[in-house]
Amino acid sequence: MKERIGVYICHCGGNISDYVDVEELGKMFHEQDGVIISKDVMFACADSNQKAMVKDIEEHHLDAIVVASCSPKLHLHTFKNVASRAGLNPTNYVQVNIREQCSWPHSDKPREATVKAAGLIRAGIHRVSHSESLDNIEISVTKAVLVVGAGVAGMKAAIDLARLGNEVFLVEKDYFVGGRIAQNEKLFMSGQIGKDVVAALYREMKTLKNITLFTGAAIDKVSGSLGNFHVDVKVKPRFINGKADKQAVKLAMEECPVYVYDEFNLGLARRKAIYKNYPEALPDVPVIDAEALKDESDFKAKYASVLNFNEQEEILSLIVGSVLITTGYDSYQPNEGEYGYKTLPNVLTLPEFKRLMELSPEKLIYNNQQIKKIAFIYCVGNRQTKGANKYCSRQCCTSTIYTSLQLKEKYKEITTFHLYRDIRTYGKQEILYDQSSKQGDFYFKFEEKEAPVVEQKGKTLVLKFKDYLTAKMPLEVEADMVVLVTGMVAREDSVRISEHFKIPIGNDKFFNEIHPKLKPVETVIKGVYIGGSCQGPKNISESVQSSLSAAAKINALLKSGTVSVDPVIARVNADACTWCGKCAEVCDYTAIKEIELDGKRIAMVNKAICTGCGICAPVCPVNAIEIAQYTDLEIESMIDGFMEDVVIKEREVSTEASEDKNVVTMKEYPQFWKNILQTMNGTKKSIPEVAEELGADKDVVTYNMMTMNKYSVVMAAGMDDKEEYYYYKIKNQ
């Protein structure tokens, strides 16, 4: 039990002390058992206070510390590092949140906020008095990475990881690399051709010997954990003789008599049973649809040297230290009859229309009709109030407008109508919207509750809608083709990938990161990262940025050969455990297994997998499992501490303070504030004058002076003769 505890209560520049009587709390905890130091400080996180805490720990031989300040999300690691610098184990530190939990929510009842803060601080003191000194868990890692998905995001990440010295295994479900980008002709905003980008990345990958690419491959089985994932990859055969003459392979492709549905061109064309997605598709090895050729015995006999139907699926076992998922997205597929899709002729989705454009080099022809008028309907399958996809897909507005610009460039005399709910061409993409408007494209705004109706009238399609830009005027537009602007949805195989790697899936069906701002590419599974549009709608540059961010995180994780894991995990009392299996049943991370120890069956926790979530502890019928730093003793002592009676004296408010409620009566300022006050003592000075006298950066002085002005430490005192700068003076001087 800890007997030399230091307690630090933060004013937080008035955020806490304006409503919580911090000074009174500082005096109160001097009387607490085991507390050697109890201080109220202006900014606990300030460098000057951190140095003072280190000095206190060293001089007073403190064995635990409690900081009552803001959310642990902001400064937990700050004060853990303070403890480490002073030679104190960081697990003997507890942070108590009296800003978000006291001063902010109870600003209308300051006395009650102070009482609550006192209870929380006392609970923290009781908890830390029973804390244990725990060391981080060191795990050896394999310096190899599995990247799942060989789209642009996956290939870029694989290249970066390989250049940093990691062995990379790149697994692609399709037989050819490139993903969705290979289906796009010109890309916004660069104007590059999608296939050219794919080819350049593939050539770059081939120069790196530590990248191994598997196409036509899928994840079959996953076991292990951070540092040592064991992954079985199932590789489908291509049925092509690898030693066959290339010219013979080419002839076989040309003479293949069987045509089938073309998935790459979304059914707008048919392909042969021996195929590549497109002529330049990579790897430069075609694939045979064995089922389609099963009855072509003459053809198979003629090209027996090329075809190899004896090939079997292979299972490859890989051991990797980390995994990056970049599996991409699917496009929303409208329901039959949705805006006339599949029930009316000439109604296509935007991805289908883009393929049609590429397959129509000179004139835009569909169903033997030249298309001259096109109507785009935006937000099909997204931003649904009552549907499943409530989110905005972000990139489809820009993609549609860019397609409209390409139409005019490629086919000249084309009229386009844009029926939209909102135009979201954010950032530099706004330029495209401006260009589209100037070239004469028509824009009409509708609302979801009054969506356009598509009907057939002779050989044309008629769209009826109310235009919100003209006070809901009913309008009709005739078009040769209606294009449904569909957004991104999660891939159909996302659930299978999620089950293999235990990645959480959100309500939108995309993979979930831990936090979109603080940990945007990490998952709750240690060592498993996500990048690109598998975690939500992104354009190409955003997808690449997120996958490269994940690659940097992975490299930092693996580069030393070992990784340090947080010791806050579940642990089992072997004497008490009788192995009922309930803990393993509720564990979402498969971190608990049954083992035999000294002839007894008990639970065992995999330290590399366990996240310390605590779901296993309450289901144990014999109380044999607990979470480090959240033991029964610590939690119960916190409850006891919080339930103790608290007596708070009413804060004495001086007449001067009551006249000016903004005055903050703080006895301690950051050192930089003290320096500023010293230069201003008895005089008034402008910010440039203070900066020059202190030899400090003007922006730094400005920031601090504005903060001091906010909390009534200084006040404005007129302007200089040139009326360029305000003078400031110390308040009440």
Residue pairs with C-beta under 8 A, 6 or more apart in sequence:
1 34
1 129
1 130
2 34
2 63
2 64
2 92
2 128
2 129
2 130
2 131
3 34
3 63
3 129
4 34
4 36
4 60
4 61
4 62
4 63
4 64
5 32
5 34
5 35
5 36
5 37
5 62
5 63
5 64
5 65
5 66
5 125
5 128
5 129
6 35
6 36
6 37
6 38
6 39
6 53
6 56
6 57
6 60
6 62
6 64
6 65
6 66
7 26
7 29
7 32
7 35
7 37
7 38
7 39
7 65
7 66
7 68
7 121
7 125
8 37
8 39
8 40
8 41
8 44
8 49
8 53
8 65
8 66
8 67
8 68
8 69
9 22
9 25
9 26
9 29
9 38
9 39
9 40
9 41
9 44
9 68
9 69
9 98
9 121
10 16
10 22
10 40
10 41
10 42
10 43
10 44
10 45
10 67
10 68
10 69
10 70
10 98
11 17
11 22
11 40
11 41
11 42
11 43
11 664
11 666
11 668
12 43
12 44
12 69
12 70
12 99
12 103
13 42
13 43
13 707
13 711
14 664
14 666
14 710
14 711
15 70
15 99
15 103
15 104
16 22
16 69
16 70
16 98
16 99
16 102
16 103
17 23
17 40
17 103
17 664
17 666
18 103
18 107
18 664
19 102
19 103
19 106
19 107
19 110
19 113
19 114
20 98
20 102
20 103
20 110
20 113
20 114
20 117
21 110
21 111
21 114
21 648
21 651
22 40
23 40
23 667
24 114
24 648
24 649
24 651
25 40
25 68
25 114
25 117
25 118
25 121
26 38
26 39
26 40
27 38
28 38
28 118
29 35
29 38
29 121
29 122
29 125
30 38
32 38
32 122
32 125
34 125
34 129
35 125
36 60
36 62
37 56
37 60
37 62
40 667
40 668
41 49
41 52
41 668
42 49
42 666
42 668
42 669
42 670
43 49
43 670
44 67
44 69
44 75
44 79
45 69
45 75
45 78
46 670
46 671
48 670
48 671
50 78
50 82
53 65
53 79
53 82
53 86
54 82
54 85
54 86
56 62
57 65
57 82
57 83
57 86
57 87
57 88
58 86
58 87
62 86
62 88
63 88
63 92
64 88
64 92
64 93
64 94
64 128
64 129
64 131
65 79
65 82
65 83
65 88
65 92
65 93
65 94
65 128
66 93
66 94
66 95
66 96
66 121
66 124
66 125
66 128
67 75
67 79
67 93
67 94
67 95
67 96
68 95
68 96
68 97
68 98
68 117
68 120
68 121
68 124
69 75
69 95
69 96
69 97
69 98
69 99
70 97
70 99
70 100
71 97
71 99
71 100
72 95
72 97
73 518
75 95
76 95
79 93
79 95
80 90
80 93
81 90
82 93
83 89
83 90
83 92
83 93
84 90
89 133
89 134
89 135
91 131
91 132
91 133
91 134
91 567
91 629
92 128
92 131
92 132
92 133
93 128
94 124
94 127
94 128
94 131
95 124
96 120
96 121
96 123
96 124
97 120
98 117
98 120
98 121
101 116
101 120
102 113
102 114
102 116
102 117
102 120
103 113
103 117
106 112
106 113
106 116
107 113
110 651
111 648
111 650
111 651
114 648
115 646
115 648
118 646
118 648
119 641
119 642
119 643
119 644
119 646
120 642
122 641
122 642
122 644
122 646
123 637
123 638
123 639
123 641
123 642
124 638
124 641
125 641
126 637
126 638
126 640
126 641
127 634
127 635
127 637
127 638
127 641
129 637
130 631
130 633
130 634
130 637
131 629
131 634
132 628
132 629
134 567
134 568
134 628
134 629
135 567
136 564
136 565
136 566
136 567
137 564
137 565
137 566
137 567
137 569
137 607
137 608
138 562
138 563
138 564
138 565
139 226
139 227
139 562
139 563
139 564
139 565
139 607
139 608
140 227
140 228
140 561
140 562
141 226
141 227
141 228
141 321
141 322
141 557
141 558
141 561
141 562
141 563
142 227
142 228
142 319
142 320
142 321
142 558
143 165
143 166
143 167
143 321
143 558
143 559
143 561
144 166
144 167
144 168
144 169
144 318
144 319
144 320
144 321
145 158
145 161
145 166
145 167
145 168
145 169
145 320
145 321
145 322
145 323
145 324
145 554
145 558
146 169
146 171
146 229
146 231
146 318
146 320
146 322
146 323
146 324
147 154
147 157
147 158
147 161
147 168
147 169
147 170
147 171
147 323
147 324
147 326
148 154
148 171
148 219
148 323
148 324
148 325
148 326
148 327
148 497
149 171
149 172
149 173
149 179
149 325
149 326
149 327
149 328
149 532
149 534
150 158
150 170
150 171
150 172
150 174
150 177
150 178
150 179
150 213
150 215
151 177
151 178
151 179
151 180
151 181
151 326
151 328
151 532
151 543
152 178
152 179
152 181
152 197
152 198
152 201
152 532
152 540
152 543
152 544
153 326
153 328
153 531
153 532
153 533
153 543
153 544
153 546
153 547
154 170
154 172
154 179
154 324
154 326
154 531
154 532
154 547
155 170
155 177
155 198
155 201
155 202
155 205
156 201
156 544
156 547
156 548
157 324
157 326
157 531
157 547
157 548
157 550
157 551
158 168
158 170
158 205
158 211
159 201
159 204
159 205
159 208
159 211
160 548
160 551
160 552
160 555
161 168
161 324
161 551
161 554
161 555
162 168
162 205
162 208
162 210
162 211
163 208
164 551
164 555
164 559
165 210
165 559
166 210
166 554
166 555
166 558
167 210
167 212
168 208
168 210
168 211
168 212
169 212
169 214
169 233
169 318
169 320
170 205
170 211
170 212
170 213
170 214
171 214
171 217
171 218
171 219
171 233
172 213
172 214
172 215
172 216
172 217
173 216
173 217
173 218
173 327
173 493
174 215
174 216
174 277
175 215
175 216
175 236
175 238
175 277
175 287
176 182
176 215
176 276
176 277
176 281
176 282
176 283
177 198
177 201
177 202
177 213
177 215
177 282
177 283
178 194
178 195
178 198
178 202
178 281
178 282
179 328
180 328
180 329
181 187
181 194
181 197
181 198
181 540
182 194
182 195
182 198
182 264
182 277
182 278
182 281
183 194
183 264
183 351
183 354
183 355
184 194
184 354
185 193
185 194
185 354
185 357
185 358
185 406
186 192
186 193
186 194
186 402
186 406
187 193
187 194
187 197
187 540
188 398
188 399
188 402
188 429
188 432
188 539
189 428
189 429
189 431
189 432
195 278
195 280
198 282
199 280
199 282
202 282
202 283
205 211
205 213
213 283
214 233
214 235
214 316
215 283
216 235
216 236
216 237
216 238
216 287
217 233
217 234
217 235
217 236
218 233
218 234
218 236
219 231
219 232
219 233
219 234
219 496
219 497
219 500
220 232
220 233
220 234
220 315
221 231
221 232
221 500
222 229
222 230
222 231
222 232
222 500
222 501
223 229
223 230
224 230
224 319
225 526
225 527
225 606
225 608
225 609
226 321
226 322
226 526
226 527
226 563
226 565
226 608
226 609
227 321
227 527
227 563
227 608
228 319
228 321
228 608
229 319
229 320
229 321
229 322
229 323
229 527
230 317
230 318
230 319
231 317
231 318
231 319
231 320
231 323
232 315
232 316
232 317
232 318
233 315
233 316
233 317
233 318
234 313
234 314
234 315
235 313
235 314
235 315
235 316
236 313
237 308
237 311
237 312
237 313
237 314
238 285
238 286
238 287
238 288
238 311
239 287
239 288
239 290
239 307
239 308
239 309
239 311
240 249
240 285
240 286
240 287
240 288
240 306
240 307
240 308
241 305
241 306
241 307
241 308
242 285
244 305
244 306
245 305
245 306
248 303
248 305
248 306
249 286
249 306
251 303
252 274
252 303
252 306
252 307
253 272
253 274
253 275
253 276
253 286
255 299
255 303
256 272
256 273
256 274
256 293
256 299
257 296
257 299
258 272
258 273
258 289
258 292
258 293
258 296
259 270
259 271
259 272
259 273
260 270
260 271
260 272
260 273
260 289
260 292
261 267
261 270
261 271
262 268
262 269
262 270
262 271
264 271
264 277
264 278
265 271
265 355
265 359
266 351
266 352
266 355
267 352
268 352
268 355
268 356
268 359
269 359
273 288
273 289
273 292
273 293
274 286
274 287
274 288
274 289
274 293
275 286
275 287
275 289
276 284
276 286
276 287
288 307
288 309
290 309
293 299
293 300
293 307
300 307
300 309
321 527
321 557
321 558
322 527
322 528
322 529
322 554
322 557
322 558
323 501
323 527
323 528
323 529
324 529
324 530
324 531
324 547
324 550
324 551
324 554
325 497
325 501
325 503
325 511
325 528
325 529
325 530
325 531
325 534
326 530
326 531
326 532
326 534
326 543
326 547
327 491
327 493
327 494
327 497
327 532
327 534
328 491
328 532
328 533
328 534
329 488
329 489
329 490
329 491
329 533
329 534
329 537
330 488
330 489
330 490
330 491
330 492
331 349
331 350
331 351
331 486
331 487
331 488
331 489
332 349
332 380
332 381
332 382
332 389
332 486
332 487
332 488
332 489
333 349
333 381
333 486
334 341
334 342
334 349
334 380
334 381
334 484
334 486
335 341
336 342
336 343
337 343
338 380
338 484
339 347
339 377
339 380
339 452
339 454
339 482
339 484
340 347
340 454
340 455
340 456
340 461
340 482
341 347
341 349
341 484
344 454
344 455
344 456
344 461
344 482
345 367
345 456
346 366
346 367
346 369
346 371
346 461
346 480
346 481
346 482
347 454
347 461
347 481
347 482
347 484
348 356
348 366
348 481
348 482
348 483
348 484
349 380
349 483
349 484
349 486
350 376
350 396
350 399
350 400
350 403
350 483
350 484
350 485
350 486
351 486
353 403
353 481
353 483
354 403
356 364
356 366
357 364
357 403
357 406
357 407
357 410
360 366
363 370
363 411
364 370
364 371
364 372
364 407
364 411
364 414
365 371
366 481
369 459
369 480
370 480
371 414
371 480
371 481
372 413
372 414
372 415
372 480
373 414
373 415
373 416
373 417
373 460
373 478
373 479
373 480
373 481
374 407
374 414
374 415
374 416
374 417
374 479
374 480
374 481
374 482
374 483
375 416
375 417
375 418
375 419
375 461
375 463
375 477
375 479
375 481
375 482
375 483
376 400
376 404
376 416
376 417
376 418
376 419
376 420
376 482
376 483
376 485
377 419
377 452
377 454
377 463
377 482
377 483
377 484
377 485
378 396
378 397
378 400
378 418
378 419
378 420
378 421
378 485
379 392
379 396
379 420
379 421
379 448
379 485
379 487
380 484
380 485
380 486
380 487
381 387
381 389
381 486
381 487
381 489
382 389
382 391
382 392
382 393
382 396
382 486
382 487
383 389
383 390
383 391
383 392
383 421
383 448
384 390
384 448
385 448
388 509
389 487
389 489
389 508
390 508
391 508
391 536
391 537
392 424
392 487
392 537
393 487
393 488
393 537
394 424
394 426
394 487
394 537
394 538
394 539
395 487
395 488
395 537
395 538
395 539
396 485
396 486
396 487
396 488
397 420
397 422
397 423
397 424
397 425
397 485
398 424
398 425
398 429
398 432
398 539
399 485
400 418
400 483
400 485
401 418
401 423
401 425
401 432
401 433
401 436
401 441
402 432
404 416
404 418
404 436
404 441
405 432
405 435
405 436
405 439
407 414
407 416
408 414
408 416
408 439
415 440
415 442
416 441
416 442
417 441
417 442
417 444
417 463
417 477
417 479
418 436
418 441
418 442
418 443
418 444
419 444
419 445
419 446
419 452
419 463
419 465
419 477
420 443
420 444
420 445
420 446
421 445
421 446
421 447
421 448
422 445
423 433
423 443
425 432
425 433
437 443
442 477
443 469
444 465
444 467
444 469
444 475
444 477
445 467
445 468
445 469
446 452
446 465
446 466
446 467
446 468
447 466
447 468
450 465
450 466
450 472
451 465
452 463
452 464
452 465
453 463
453 464
453 465
454 461
454 462
454 463
454 482
455 461
455 462
455 464
456 462
457 478
460 478
460 479
460 480
461 478
461 479
461 480
461 481
461 482
462 476
462 477
462 478
462 479
463 476
463 477
463 478
463 479
463 482
464 474
464 475
464 476
465 474
465 475
465 477
466 472
466 473
466 474
466 475
467 473
467 475
487 537
488 533
488 537
489 509
490 505
490 508
490 509
490 510
490 511
490 534
491 497
491 534
494 505
494 509
494 510
494 511
494 534
495 505
497 503
497 511
498 504
498 505
498 511
501 523
501 525
501 528
502 524
502 525
502 528
502 588
502 589
502 590
503 511
503 512
503 523
503 524
503 525
503 528
503 530
504 511
504 512
504 523
504 524
505 511
505 512
506 512
508 536
510 534
510 535
510 536
511 523
511 530
511 534
511 535
512 523
512 535
513 519
513 520
513 521
513 522
513 523
513 530
513 535
514 522
514 523
514 524
520 546
520 549
521 529
521 530
521 531
521 535
521 546
521 549
521 550
521 553
522 529
522 553
523 529
523 530
524 589
524 611
525 589
525 609
526 565
526 608
526 609
526 611
527 557
529 550
529 553
529 554
530 546
530 550
531 543
531 546
531 547
531 548
531 549
531 550
531 551
532 538
532 543
532 544
532 546
532 547
533 543
535 546
538 546
557 563
565 607
565 608
566 612
567 628
567 629
568 612
568 627
568 628
568 629
568 630
569 605
569 607
569 610
569 611
569 612
569 627
569 628
570 583
570 591
570 592
570 605
570 610
570 612
570 614
570 616
570 617
570 625
570 626
570 627
570 628
571 605
571 625
571 626
571 627
571 628
572 602
572 603
572 604
572 605
572 624
572 625
573 624
573 625
573 626
574 597
574 600
574 602
576 622
576 623
576 624
577 602
577 603
577 622
577 624
577 625
578 602
578 622
578 624
579 594
579 601
579 602
579 603
580 620
580 621
581 594
582 619
582 620
582 621
583 592
583 603
583 616
583 619
583 620
583 625
584 590
584 592
584 593
584 594
584 603
585 619
586 615
586 616
586 619
587 615
587 616
588 613
588 615
589 609
589 610
589 611
589 613
590 606
590 609
591 605
591 606
591 609
591 610
591 611
592 603
592 604
592 605
592 606
592 610
592 616
593 603
593 604
593 606
594 601
594 602
594 603
594 604
595 601
595 602
595 603
595 604
596 602
597 604
603 624
603 625
612 627
612 628
612 630
614 627
614 630
616 625
617 625
617 626
617 627
623 632
626 632
656 663
656 732
657 663
657 665
660 712
662 711
662 712
663 712
663 731
664 711
664 712
664 713
669 677
669 713
670 704
672 696
672 700
672 704
673 704
673 708
673 713
675 694
676 690
676 694
676 701
676 704
676 705
676 708
676 714
677 713
677 714
677 730
679 685
679 690
679 693
679 694
680 690
680 714
680 728
680 729
680 730
681 730
681 733
682 733
683 729
684 717
684 718
684 727
684 728
684 729
685 693
685 727
685 728
685 729
686 720
686 725
686 726
686 727
686 728
687 698
687 701
687 702
687 705
687 725
687 726
687 728
688 698
688 725
690 696
690 701
690 705
690 728
691 697
691 698
691 700
691 701
694 701
705 714
705 728
708 714
709 715
709 716
709 728
712 731
713 730
713 731
714 728
714 729
714 730
714 731
715 728
715 729
715 731
716 726
716 727
716 728
717 726
717 727
717 728
717 729
718 726
718 727
719 725
719 726
719 727
720 726
720 727
